[in-house]
């Protein structure tokens, strides 16, 4: 299984209403310093059903890759809470990998 395939398998497990960070997924793949590689994998993803929108930056801010406000709107539609400064409330919605 390639590194990208391992990332995709993890992202596919993130449930609706939960989020993970690039660094968290890198750690879960056994590559602590590979958060950029996780981002590259998600950018290369070809499966439209893969919930890439559930992966955020370390501080909970959405990625600009989706376009202005798109990722946040998708997450809010799933019930992900955001703070007043525009970050997902990771304390309330971070996926624990189970």
Secondary structure, 3 states (H helix, E strand, C coil): CCHHHHHHHHHHHCCCCCEEEHHHHHHHCCCCCCHHHHHHHHHHCCCCCCCHHHEECCCCECCHHHCCCHHHHHHHHCCCCECCCCEECHHHHECCCC
